[in-house]
Amino acid sequence: MTGVDVVRGENHLLRGVGWTVEADHRWVILGPNGAGKTTLLQLAAAQMHPTRGTVSLLGETLGAVDVFELRPRIGLTSAALAQRISPRETTGDIVVSAGYAVVGRWRERYDVHDLTRAGILMQQWGIAQYAHRPFGTLSEGERKRAQIARALMPDPELLLLDEPGAGLDLGGREDLVTRLSDLARYHYAPAQVLVTHHVEEIPPGYTHALLLRDGAVVASGAADDVLTAGNLSDTFGLKLALTRTDGRFTARRA
């Protein structure tokens, strides 16, 4: 992204954002409510266009490419996508149908390769035993893992995770962070971008951080340089103390 603004009416959702994600990067985006995190991810997912500036995705430029050809190359989990999933749809169908970029099965035909890949992903994300269960009967943690397995189904080049830890209890959050950390360290995994409000949800292995406030970038770069008490205090408008233990962060009011 180069010089990106997103304006709706008199509201600037993003202001002058410049940001580059390389294939081996694992980014976390942090910021308070209304900072522009979800808007940034919608641009990265080719779900919207910037008002000003340039967004280039996977070698293509938004505005000069058919986004319907681009979107299948990007894996996305978000609250908006979760709301589109019928609670009656089985977990296995939710995962495998991502190959056709639809939510749930209709009249598509899937070959052995598709079904095998879906089975492997469900096994990796701890939901294989729920393949025939309706999505609405899963716990919040199981639903989040099902959505990530779905996002990985088309073997994307970019994986975008919008607040995957939201609504999880302590056990669910820790299980998710561990699985995301394993994925981050996997050499052949796609580039990853995770949006969160909480430093406690940053998986070890994430290499870069972007801090947003009021639609503008506060700091961006290597996680070790960006994730400091000073930068977080500026981002959240509150004096914060930051500690790090075994690769995990904790923040509290100073």
N, C-alpha and C positions, 0 to 999 in steps of 0.2 A: 504494500500500500504506500502511495506517495501523495502527500498533501491532501488527505481524504477528509472531506467534510460531509456530514449528513445533517440536513436541515429539514425540519417539519414545521411549517408555519413560521413562528418566531422562535422556535426552539432549536438550538444547536445540539444535536445528539452526539455528534463527534466533531472535533475541531482540529484540523491540521495534522491528522494522524499519519505518521510514517512508521512502517513496520515490515520486517522481512522474516519469513520462516523458511529455514532450510530443511532438506529431507530428513536429516538426522536430529532435528531439534525436538525437544519436548518443552512446550511453553505452558506456564500458568498465568492467567490474567486475573488480577485482583483489583477490587475497588468497591466503594460503598454502593448502596442502592442508587440507581439513576446515573451511574458513572458512564454508561455507554457500553458495558461489557457485552450484553446480548446483541446490541446493534452491530458491534464489531464482529461478532461471530456470525451474524446473518450475512454480512458482506463476505466473510471468508467461506461461507457455505453457498454463495451465489444465490441467496434468497432475496437480496435487494441490491440496488445500484447506489453508488455514492452520488451526492448532489454535486460535489466538485472533487477533483483529484482522480487518481488512477488506481484501479485494483486489478492486479494480474494474478491469476490462479492457475497453477499447473501448466504454465506456458501459454495461457490464453488471457485475453484482456476483457473484462466485463464491459458490455456494450458492443463488442465486436465478435461475440461468440454465442452460439445457441446454448443457453444455460441448461436446457434439458439434456444436452449431451454431456455437459460438464458435471452436473450434480451427482450422477452415479459414481463418479470418481472420488467423491467426498463422503465420508461417514459422519453422521450427525446424530447426537442425542440431545433432546431438549424437552422442556415441559410442554411446549406446543405440540411436538410430535407425539408425546405420550397421550395427550388428550384425544388424538385422532384414533387411538387403538381401541377397538371394541373390547369390553371386558369379557365377551363371550368367545373371542378368538383364542385358539390354542397357542401356547407359547412357541411350539415348534413352527407353526404356520407364520407367526409374527417374524421369526428369525429368517426362515427360508424365503419369504416373500420379498425381502429386501433385494434379492437378485433381480427382480423386475421393478424395483423402486415403487412398490405398492405396499399398503398396510393390510396384511392378511391375504389369504388365498381366495381366488375367484375362479377363473377358468384356465389359469396358467398351468403349464406342464413343467415338471422339474425332473431332471435326469439324476442318475446315481451320483454324479459329481456334486450337484447342488445339495442333495440330501445328506451326503457324507460330510460335506463341509459344514452344513448347519449342525449336524450331530457333534462334530469335533468342537465347534465353537461353544455349543451348549455345555459340553463336558468341561471345557477349559474354564467357563464362567460359572460352573456349579449349578446349572439349571437343567441338566439332561434328564433328571428324574421327573421334571415337570413338563416335558415336551407335549404331553396330551392333556395337560390341565389348562382350564381357561385362564387367561391373563388376569382377570379380575379376582381370582382366588389366591394370587401370589402375594407375598409380603412386599413391602416397599423396596427392601434390598434386593429381592429376587426380581422385581420388575426392572430395577435399574440395571442389573446384570443382563437381563434379557434384552434390554434396549442396546447395551454395548455390544452384545453378541450380534444383534441385528445390524448395527452400524458397521461391524467388521465383515459381515457376510459377503459384500461385493468386492472384497479385497481392495479397500480404498487406498489412495495415495496420501490422503490427509484425513485425520480423525479429529473431530470437534466434539467436545464434551461440555455441555452447558449445565453447570451445577449438578453433577452426577451424585454428589453427597447430600443434596437437599432432602430433608425429611427422614433421614436415616437415624436409627438409634446408634449407640456407641459401637455395639458389635457389628452392625451392618456397615458403619462407616469404616471401621478398621479392616474388615474383610475386603471392602472395595478398594481402599488405599493400597493394601498389599497386592491385590490383583493388578491394579493400575501400575504399581511400581514394577512388577514383573514384566508387564507389557512394555513399559518405558525402556527397560534394559534389553529387550529382545532386539537383536541387530536388524532383523528384517521387518520390524513393525513400521507402520507409516508414521509420518510426522504427526505430532499430537499437540493439541491445544485444549487446555482445561480451564474453564471459568469457575471461580469460587469466590465466596466472601471471606473464607477462613483459611489462615495459613496452616492450621492443623490438618487440612484436607490435601495438602500438597504432597504427592507421592515422592519418596526418595527416588532419584534417577531423573527427575525433571531438571532440565539444564538451563532454562531461560525463564525470565519473568517480565511481565508488562504490567505496570501500575497505572490505573486510570482514575481521574477525578474530574467531574463536570465535563466529560467528553474529551478531555485532553490528556496526553501522556505525561505522567509525573516522572517516570523512570522506565527504562527498557534496556535489556541486555542480559548478560550472564546472571544466573540466579544468585550466585555468591556475591556479586556486586550490587544487585538491585534490592535484594531482600535484606534490608537493614531497618533498625528501629526508626532512624530519621526519615527514610523514604516512606515507611508505612504510616508514620505519624502525619506526614504531609498528605498522604493519600486519604486517610480516614478522618483527618481534622481533629485528632486527639493524640495527646502524648502517650506513646506506647513503648513498652519494653518487649524485646524479642529474645527468645532463647532457642537454641538448637541442640537436640540430643539425638544421636544415632541417625542423623539425617532428617529428623522430624522437627517442625517448628511449633512454637507456642508463643502467642502474643497476649499481653494483658496491659491494662492501663498502668502507666508508670506512676 
